């Protein structure tokens, strides 16, 4: 069958053309061409390595009617692929192994093919472009967060009496003092929350959250020269916090819990951190079964980005968080950290929050108070995989860990 005749051969899903990434394309391996100074004696080293290094890009649930001609074209371009049929479906999962010149050759072959088929090549090209993007500028009110090769530290201030780590709890004046200390230690932004989202945590009424966080945010917005984030999934709380001076909304449920929250964020022109989670703090461990952990998280974060887009939130104001510890068993968190770079396929700044969480305790058999070193290892791993922001309780120590991890990743570029 020719590529040109593919479109009419068999019906395709009616909504396929409407999805930005209809086959959930994501990079699962490949050369990482960081924008580093080039060796004097090899001015084209990185350019050549990036062009000819192999990438592995996964495409999910590709209809067989598209897969066959796509794979033939990929073979002619010099690439290779692994395919896995999906039980009970006329579709396959494909992992493409190819260099950038081979992928460009694939696209050239499919330019005159039917739209559905040519879009497969475009999807691979687009996801590689997202994967290679390292620098972002996120406007937070009158301030700018520059997310690049130097990781930023987000300090956690919990205005609660039941957060899982007792050392993070601070109300009123104590919370304000804690935030000032964190900024002095190097925090680039402060995340204020008024409800514990620990596993099994009891929900808190919006009025209680507002009473806890608004006075603190008002003071911090006036006294600190860093963006203030409100950690909430409730539209009413976010609206009050944004009026008080917060410029970022950190939503653990990715705009899925409160139908009005996305509109509040859009109307305020605020930035938003979209975290991956399933269920609620009380039920999330019951929803920790995944068909494919990393691929499912990429897909569900793409859906969160879609919710933001449809609400009118500027794409350049969105950040993503894989949700370490949320609806994930201990082993799954280690798997996620090991394959974290796949989330760069989303093309947005990556926020990671492993601080003192239970997966560290499960491995080391230690309570939250003794998980500092385990947290440091997780922070280093996240940064080596490309995390832009790490959300932590211990700003000073993690700032130092982040600096060393970033220097390793960039071979010392920009380090003192």
C-alpha positions in Angstrom: 0.0 0.0 0.0 1.4 3.5 -0.8 1.6 6.2 1.7 -0.7 8.3 -0.4 -3.5 5.7 -0.2 -3.3 5.1 3.5 -5.8 7.7 4.6 -8.7 6.0 2.9 -7.7 2.4 3.7 -9.3 2.2 7.1 -11.1 4.6 9.4 -9.0 6.4 12.0 -10.1 7.9 15.4 -12.2 11.0 14.8 -10.4 13.1 17.3 -6.9 12.1 16.3 -6.2 15.4 14.4 -7.4 17.5 17.3 -4.8 16.2 19.7 -1.4 18.1 19.9 0.4 14.9 20.6 -2.0 12.2 19.4 0.4 9.4 20.2 1.8 10.8 23.4 5.3 11.1 21.9 8.1 11.3 24.5 11.9 10.9 24.5 13.0 7.9 26.5 16.7 8.2 25.7 19.2 10.2 23.6 22.1 12.6 23.4 21.7 15.7 25.7 23.1 18.6 23.8 23.6 21.2 26.5 24.5 24.7 25.4 28.1 24.4 26.8 31.3 26.2 25.7 32.9 24.1 22.9 36.4 22.8 23.0 38.8 25.2 21.2 40.2 22.3 19.1 36.8 20.8 18.3 34.4 23.7 17.5 31.8 21.4 15.9 31.9 18.6 18.5 28.5 19.2 20.2 26.9 20.1 16.9 28.0 16.8 15.3 27.2 14.8 18.5 23.7 16.2 18.6 23.2 15.6 14.9 24.4 12.0 14.8 23.6 10.8 18.3 20.7 8.3 18.4 17.4 9.2 20.1 14.8 6.8 21.3 11.3 8.3 20.9 8.2 6.4 22.0 4.9 6.7 20.1 1.8 5.0 21.7 -1.3 3.5 20.2 -0.4 4.1 16.6 -3.1 2.6 14.3 -1.7 -0.2 12.2 -2.9 1.6 9.0 -0.4 4.4 9.9 2.3 2.3 11.5 3.1 0.1 8.5 3.9 3.0 6.0 5.6 5.0 8.8 8.0 2.1 9.6 8.8 1.6 5.9 9.7 5.3 5.5 11.7 5.2 8.7 13.7 2.2 7.3 14.4 4.1 4.1 15.7 7.0 6.2 18.2 4.7 8.0 16.4 4.6 11.3 15.1 1.6 13.2 12.1 0.8 15.4 10.8 -1.6 18.0 7.1 -2.3 17.8 4.7 -3.9 20.3 1.1 -4.8 19.2 -1.6 -3.8 21.6 -3.8 -6.6 22.7 -7.3 -6.3 21.3 -6.6 -3.2 19.2 -5.5 -2.6 15.7 -2.7 -0.5 17.0 1.0 -0.7 18.1 3.4 1.0 20.3 6.5 2.2 18.5 9.9 3.2 19.8 11.8 5.0 17.1 15.6 4.8 17.1 17.1 7.5 14.9 19.5 10.5 14.6 18.3 14.0 13.9 19.3 13.8 10.2 17.4 10.5 9.9 14.3 12.0 11.4 14.5 15.0 9.1 14.8 12.5 6.2 11.8 10.7 7.5 9.8 14.0 7.6 10.9 14.8 4.0 9.6 11.5 2.8 6.3 12.0 4.4 5.7 15.6 3.4 3.3 14.5 0.6 1.7 11.8 2.6 -1.8 12.1 4.1 -2.1 14.4 7.0 -2.4 11.7 9.7 0.8 10.0 8.5 2.9 13.1 8.0 1.9 14.2 11.5 3.6 11.2 13.0 6.9 12.5 11.8 6.0 16.0 12.9 5.2 14.6 16.4 8.6 13.1 16.7 10.3 16.4 15.5 8.2 18.5 17.9 8.9 16.3 21.0 12.6 16.4 20.3 12.4 20.2 20.1 10.7 20.2 23.5 13.3 17.8 24.9 16.1 20.0 23.8 14.7 23.2 25.3 16.7 24.1 28.4 15.9 27.8 29.1 12.6 29.3 30.2 11.6 32.7 31.5 8.4 32.5 33.6 6.8 35.9 34.5 5.5 35.9 38.1 3.8 39.3 38.5 6.6 41.9 38.3 9.3 39.3 38.8 10.9 36.9 36.4 11.9 33.3 37.1 14.8 32.3 34.9 14.8 28.5 34.7 17.8 27.2 32.9 20.9 25.1 33.6 21.3 26.7 37.1 18.6 25.1 39.2 16.4 27.2 41.4 15.3 26.3 45.0 11.7 26.6 46.1 11.4 26.8 49.9 8.4 25.1 51.6 6.5 26.9 54.3 3.6 24.9 55.7 1.1 27.0 57.7 -0.4 23.8 59.1 -0.3 21.7 62.3 -0.3 18.3 60.7 2.2 18.3 57.8 4.1 15.0 57.6 7.5 16.7 58.5 7.2 18.5 61.8 10.1 20.7 61.0 8.2 22.3 58.2 5.2 23.5 60.2 5.1 27.2 61.0 2.2 29.5 61.6 1.9 33.3 61.6 5.0 35.2 62.6 7.0 31.9 62.7 6.1 31.2 59.0 7.2 34.7 58.0 10.6 34.3 59.8 11.1 30.9 58.2 10.5 32.3 54.7 13.0 35.1 55.4 15.6 32.6 56.5 15.0 30.5 53.3 15.5 33.5 51.1 18.7 34.4 52.9 19.9 30.8 52.3 19.2 31.1 48.6 15.5 30.3 47.9 14.4 31.7 44.6 10.7 31.4 45.5 8.6 30.5 48.5 5.7 28.1 48.5 3.1 28.7 51.2 0.4 26.1 52.0 -2.4 25.9 54.5 -3.5 22.3 54.1 -1.5 19.1 54.6 -1.5 16.9 51.5 0.3 14.0 53.2 -1.1 10.5 52.5 -4.3 10.1 54.4 -4.4 13.7 55.3 -7.8 15.2 56.3 -9.1 18.0 54.0 -9.3 21.5 55.3 -12.1 24.0 54.5 -11.2 26.9 52.2 -12.0 29.4 55.0 -9.4 27.7 57.2 -6.8 27.7 54.5 -7.4 31.4 53.7 -7.1 32.3 57.4 -3.8 30.5 57.6 -2.1 31.7 54.5 -3.4 35.2 53.5 -1.8 37.2 56.3 1.5 35.4 55.7 1.4 36.0 52.0 0.6 39.6 52.4 3.7 40.1 54.6 6.0 38.1 52.4 4.9 39.7 49.2 5.7 43.1 50.7 9.0 42.1 52.4 10.6 39.6 50.0 12.0 40.1 46.6 11.1 36.6 45.3 7.8 35.3 43.9 5.4 33.8 46.4 3.5 30.6 45.5 0.2 29.4 47.0 0.0 25.6 47.4 -3.7 24.9 46.9 -6.2 23.1 44.7 -9.1 25.4 45.7 -10.2 28.3 43.5 -11.3 30.4 46.5 -8.0 30.0 48.3 -6.0 30.8 45.2 -8.1 33.9 44.5 -7.5 35.2 48.0 -3.8 34.4 47.9 -3.3 36.1 44.5 -5.1 39.2 45.8 -2.7 39.1 48.8 0.3 39.1 46.6 1.0 35.5 45.5 1.9 35.3 41.8 2.2 31.5 41.4 -0.4 28.8 42.0 1.0 25.4 42.9 -1.8 22.9 42.3 -1.1 19.3 43.3 -4.1 18.1 41.2 -3.2 19.8 38.0 -6.3 21.9 37.6 -8.5 18.8 37.8 -10.0 19.1 41.3 -11.8 22.5 41.2 -13.4 23.5 37.9 -13.1 27.2 38.7 -9.3 27.2 39.6 -8.0 27.5 36.0 -10.2 30.5 35.3 -8.9 32.2 38.5 -5.3 31.6 37.4 -6.0 32.8 33.9 -7.8 36.0 35.0 -4.9 36.9 37.4 -2.3 36.2 34.8 -0.5 34.0 37.3 2.0 31.3 36.7 0.9 27.8 37.6 2.7 24.6 38.6 0.7 21.6 37.4 1.5 18.5 39.5 0.7 14.9 38.6 -1.6 13.2 41.0 -4.5 10.8 41.0 -7.3 10.8 43.5 -7.0 12.8 46.7 -4.5 12.6 49.6 -6.8 10.2 51.3 -7.3 7.9 48.3 -4.2 8.4 46.1 -2.4 5.2 47.0 -5.4 3.2 45.8 -4.8 4.7 42.3 -1.1 3.9 42.0 -1.6 1.2 39.3 -0.1 2.3 35.9 0.0 0.6 32.5 3.3 2.4 32.0 4.4 4.7 34.8 6.5 7.3 32.9 4.3 7.3 29.7 1.1 7.6 31.8 2.5 10.5 33.7 3.6 12.3 30.5 0.1 11.8 29.1 -1.7 13.0 32.2 0.5 16.1 32.5 -0.2 16.8 28.9 -3.8 16.7 29.8 -3.2 19.1 32.6 -1.4 21.5 30.2 -4.4 21.1 27.9 -6.8 22.2 30.7 -4.6 25.2 31.3 -4.5 26.1 27.6 -8.3 25.8 27.2 -8.8 28.1 30.2 -6.7 30.8 28.6 -3.5 30.4 30.7 -0.5 31.5 28.7 1.6 28.4 28.0 4.8 30.3 29.0 3.3 30.6 32.5 3.0 26.8 33.0 5.4 24.5 34.8 5.1 20.8 35.4 5.8 18.5 38.4 5.8 14.7 38.3 4.3 14.5 41.8 6.9 12.4 43.7 5.1 10.6 46.4 1.6 11.3 45.1 -0.3 8.3 43.9 3.0 6.5 43.6 4.4 3.6 45.6 8.0 3.8 46.9 9.5 1.8 44.1 7.6 3.9 41.5 9.2 7.1 42.8 12.7 5.6 42.2 11.7 4.6 38.7 10.3 8.0 38.0 13.5 9.8 39.2 15.6 7.4 37.1 13.6 8.3 34.0 12.7 11.9 34.8 14.3 13.3 31.7 11.4 11.9 29.7 9.3 14.7 31.2 11.4 17.2 29.3 9.4 16.1 26.3 6.6 18.3 27.6 8.7 21.4 26.8 8.0 23.1 30.1 10.1 23.9 33.2 10.3 20.9 35.5 9.6 21.2 39.2 10.5 18.2 41.5 9.7 17.8 45.2 11.4 14.8 46.8 12.1 16.5 50.1 12.1 14.1 53.1 9.3 12.0 51.5 8.2 8.5 52.5 9.9 6.8 49.6 13.2 7.8 51.1 12.0 6.6 54.5 10.9 3.3 53.1 14.3 2.6 51.6 16.4 3.8 54.6 13.9 2.9 57.3 14.1 6.4 58.8 11.6 9.0 60.0 11.2 12.4 58.2 13.6 14.0 60.6 16.5 11.7 59.4 15.9 11.9 55.7 18.2 14.8 54.8 20.9 12.7 53.1 18.3 10.7 51.2 16.7 13.9 50.0 20.1 15.2 48.9 20.6 12.1 46.7 17.1 12.5 45.1 17.7 16.3 44.5 21.0 15.5 42.8 19.4 12.8 40.6 16.6 15.2 39.6 19.0 18.0 38.6 21.2 15.6 36.6 18.0 14.6 34.7 17.2 18.2 33.9 15.0 19.5 36.8 14.8 23.3 36.8 13.3 23.8 40.3 13.6 21.6 43.4 11.0 22.1 46.1 12.6 21.5 49.5 12.4 22.0 53.3 16.1 22.5 53.8 17.1 25.4 51.5 20.7 25.9 52.6 21.9 22.3 52.3 19.9 21.6 49.1 21.2 24.8 47.5 24.7 23.4 47.9 23.7 20.0 46.7 22.0 21.6 43.6 25.1 23.6 42.8 27.4 20.6 42.7 24.9 18.5 40.8 24.4 21.2 38.2 28.2 21.6 37.9 28.5 17.9 37.2 25.7 18.1 34.6 27.2 21.1 32.8 30.9 20.1 33.3 31.4 23.1 35.5 30.0 25.7 33.0 29.0 28.8 34.9 30.3 27.5 38.3 32.6 29.6 40.4 
